[in-house]
Amino acid sequence: MSDTPPDRLSTDPDSPYYDAEVLARNVGIRFKGEEKTNVDEYCVSEGWVRVVAGNAKDRRGKPLTLKLQGEVEPYFREG
């Protein structure tokens, strides 16, 4: 497996961008230079992240997310 995270990744198992092996390597996200821990999905090439919006749920019971635009830097955390 490579040392760089994929261009797009999601934590939702129903998403086509979900990859359990990559997520098991503890991916961290810096968004606009700030560490984010509530990222649900990201895309580096398009420059956006989806963050969980509190405890709100949609009609299917999944958490509501907000799409934020900006510089995205995924990385693998050590250890």
C-alpha positions in Angstrom: 0.0 0.0 0.0 1.3 3.5 -0.8 2.3 6.1 1.8 -0.1 8.7 0.4 -3.8 8.7 1.2 -6.3 8.4 -1.7 -7.6 11.5 -3.5 -11.1 10.8 -2.1 -12.2 8.8 0.9 -15.4 8.3 2.9 -16.1 6.8 6.3 -19.6 5.7 5.2 -19.6 2.0 4.3 -22.4 2.6 1.7 -20.2 5.0 -0.2 -18.2 3.9 -3.3 -15.2 5.8 -1.8 -15.2 3.8 1.4 -12.0 1.8 1.9 -11.6 -0.1 5.3 -7.9 -0.9 4.8 -7.0 2.8 4.3 -9.2 3.9 7.2 -7.5 1.3 9.5 -4.2 3.1 8.9 -5.6 6.1 10.8 -6.0 8.9 8.3 -5.8 12.4 9.6 -7.2 15.5 7.8 -5.9 19.1 7.8 -8.5 21.5 6.4 -7.2 25.0 5.7 -4.2 24.2 7.9 -6.3 23.1 10.9 -6.7 19.6 12.2 -10.3 18.2 11.8 -11.6 15.2 13.6 -15.2 15.2 12.4 -14.6 14.7 8.7 -17.0 12.2 7.1 -15.6 12.4 3.5 -13.0 14.4 1.6 -11.8 15.1 -1.9 -8.3 16.7 -2.4 -8.6 17.4 -6.2 -11.9 19.2 -5.8 -10.9 20.9 -2.5 -13.8 20.0 -0.1 -14.6 18.1 3.0 -17.9 16.9 4.4 -18.1 17.4 8.2 -20.8 16.0 10.5 -23.3 18.7 11.6 -23.9 17.9 15.3 -26.3 15.2 16.3 -28.8 15.9 13.5 -29.9 12.9 11.4 -31.5 12.7 7.9 -34.6 10.7 7.2 -32.6 7.5 6.8 -30.9 7.9 10.2 -27.5 8.9 8.9 -25.7 12.0 10.3 -26.3 15.3 8.4 -23.1 16.7 6.8 -22.0 20.1 5.6 -19.8 20.5 2.5 -16.9 23.0 3.2 -14.6 24.3 0.4 -10.9 24.8 1.0 -7.4 23.3 1.0 -7.5 19.6 2.1 -4.3 17.7 3.3 -4.8 14.1 4.2 -2.0 12.2 5.9 -1.4 9.0 7.8 -1.0 9.5 11.6 2.0 7.7 13.2 1.5 4.9 15.5 
